[in-house]
Amino acid sequence: MTSARVLIVDDDPALLQALPETLRLRAGGLAVDTCDSASAALDRIATTDYDAIISDIKMPGMDGLALLAEVRALRPDTPTLLITGHGEHSLAVQALRGGAYDFIQKPIDREYFVASLNRAIHTRQLSRRVKELDRLAFLGQLAGGISHELRNPLGVIKNSVYYLRIVLPAEDKVGRHLDILEREVDRATRIVTDLLDFARTAPPARATADLSALVRDCLERLPLADSITVTLKLAEDLPKLLIDHDQLGSVLSNL
């Protein structure tokens, strides 16, 4: 609640003074803005993402129901509480059907008003948190996908450097460039590892795959010296498996 900000809209100067004072006494730390018309409120709402909006229904010009419709269009996740007169049940029904979070009946019960507003603010803050978690999950999946795409090529480059050290003459100039290349590959690999750590909560991208084909593909990526011979023996009846192709390929390449 300490970081929450709300907007109160009413053409009655007495209520514009009384309601903020009630919130100051019963919901300390809450930032409160006020407007005496719906049109002025829309200007505020366009630039400020409020945690909740409280508005009287009966106001000259644009009334509270019309303001509610505008809020639903501009800030659909912002809960709006509408204030109605005693016995105005039809207006209360219209408010709820129009998407109001709650309606507050005059004369205002301060305890109910504060409790309802607290619930509205809590709902808004939870909504923000869910959206933030969704955004982080998307970034994690994106980082994981990029990292998997980069890890195997980096492994191939590193193995190629190892092969070049074997076949090229041991000259200082060549060795120095290979040292630079290997160092930069190691640095890029650490960055990829950090990205994978960030994305570790992302679910594996499982798909049906031929394990034999995956092993052959990984072997073809390895730059082996002429003096090295690899004998590959794979069972002919290996079943297809539901695996993350990139993750298992990374494991095989790093064996």
N, C-alpha and C positions, 0 to 999 in steps of 0.2 A: 504493500500500500504506500510506502514512503515515496516511491517514484511515480505514482499514478497521477494523472491529470484529467480533470473532468470539466465539462462545460455546462453551465446552467443558463437556460433561455426563458425569459419571462418578461412581459411588459409591465408587471407590477413591481414598482421600486421596493416595496416593503419585503416581498419575497426574495428579491435579488440581494437584499441585505440579510434576511433571516436565514436562508438556506446555507449560504457560505459560512455563517457563524455557527450554525448547527454542525456542519462538517468539521469546522475548526475545533470545536469542543469534543466531538465524538469520534472523529477520524483524523487525528493529528498527523501532520505530514502530507496531507492530500493537497495538491495544487488545484485551485479552483479559478476558472475564468467565467465571466458573466457577459451576457448580451441581452439587450432589451427588445430585440426583434429577430425574426427568423432570417431575414436577409443578412443582417450583421453576423448572425451565427454561421451562415454558409461561408462567409469570407474566412472566418476563423477555422472552420472545419476543412476548408480546402488546403490550408497550410499546416494544420496541426492534427496529428493522429491521436485523438483523445481516447482514454480508456473507457469512458462512458459519457453519455450526453443526457441531461435532464431538461425537459421542455414542457411548458404549459401547452395544453391543446388550444384553448381559446385565446387567440392573440389577433390584433388587427393586421390586415394585409395577409401575408402567408401564415396560416395557422400551424399548430403542432403536427397535425396529420400530414399536411403537405411537406413540412420540414422533415418528418420521418421518411417520407418517400424519397426526398433528396439525399438524406443521409444513407439510406439503403443503396442508392445508386453510387454515391461518392465513396462511402466507407462501409461496405456491407458487413464487415466484421465488428463494427463498433456498436455495442449495446445501447439502446435508447430507452429511457424511462419517461413516460408521459404522465403529466399531472392532469387529473380530471376533477370536475366539481362533484359534490355529493349527489348521488342518485343518477349520475349520467352514465348509466350502464351501457347504452348503445354506443357511446363514444369509446368506452373502455373496450368493448368488443371490437370496434373498428381498429382501435390502436393495436390490439393483439393480432388481429388478422393482417394488419399492415406490417407486422414484423417487430413491434415494440417488445422489448425485453420484459417490461412490467409496466403497470399503471399505478400511480400513487393518487389516492383519493383525498380531496379536501374535506374537512380540515386535516392537514397532514399529520400523520402519526410519526413523530421524529424517529422513534426506535425502529419502526418498520421501514421507513425511508432509508435510514443508514444501513440497515441489514440488507435490503434489496440492492442498494448501490454497491455494497461490498461484494455481494455475489456477482453482480454484473462486471465489476472490475476484475475479480478473480477469473471469470470466464474469459474476458478479453486477454488477460495475461497468459492464460493457458493456451489460447488460440495462437498468440504470438510465438509461444514456446514450441508448439507443434510445428508451425511453419518453419521455424529456425532449424528444428531437428530434421525436417524433410529436406531443407536446403543443404544441411551438412551431409545427410545421407546421399544426396545426389552428387555433391562434390566428392564424397568418398568413393562412390562408384566410378566417377569420371577419373579420379586419380588412380584408382586400382586398374582401370582399363588401360590408361596410358602407360602405367608402370609395367604391366604384363607385356605390352607391345614392345617396350624398350629393353626389358631384361634379357631376352634371348639374343637380340642383335649385339648387345654389349658383351655377352658371353662369347659370341662368335668372334668379335673384334679382339677380345683378350686372348683367346686361343690362337688367333692369327698372329698376334704379336709374339706369342711363345714360339710358333712355328718359324716366323721370320728370324728370330734369334738363332735358331738351329741352322737354317739354310743360308743366311747371308753372312758375308765375311765379318769378322769381329773388328770392325773399324769404329773408332771413337765417334765419328760424326753420325754413322748409322745407329750405333748404340744409344747415343744421346737422344735422337729423335724417337727411338722406340721407348726409351724411358719416359719421355714426355707423353707419348701416346698411352702408355700403360697407366701412368699416373692420372691422366684425365679420364680414362675409362673407369678407374677405381673411384674417382670423385663422382662421376655420373652414376655409378652403381650405388654409391651411398645415398645419393639423392633419390634414386628409384626405391631403395629400401625404406627411406623415410616416407615416401608417398604410399608405399604398401602398408606401412605401419599405421598411417593416417586412415587408410581405407580398409583396415583389417576387419571392421564390422560389416563390410559389404558382403552379401552372400555370394558363394561361388557360382560362376556361370556354367552350370553343368549342361552337357549335351552328350548324346550317344557318340562314341568314338571307337575307332579300330586301334587297339593298343599296339599291335604289330606295326601298323603304318606310322604311329607316333614315334616308336622306337627308331624305325628306319629314318624318319625325318630328322630326328635329333642327331643321329649318327652322321648323316650327310652334312650337317652343319659344322661338324668338328673338323678343323684343319689339322690333319695328322701328318707327321713327318713320314717320309718314304720308308724309314726303317721300322715303322710301326704297322703291324697287321692286326686287324680286328676280325675275329670270327663270330658271326652272328647266328645264333641258333634260336629260332622261335617256333613254338608249337603251332601247328597248322590250324588247330581247332580252338584257338583262343576266342572267347566270347567278346562281343562288343560291350563296352562298359559306359556307365553314365558318369562322366568325369568333367572336371574343368580342364580343358585341353591346354591352356596356357600355363596353369599352375603345375600340372604334372610334367609338361614339357620343360619347365624351369628346373624341376627336381631332377629329371633325367640328365639335363645338360650340365648340372653342377655335380654329378656323381664323380 
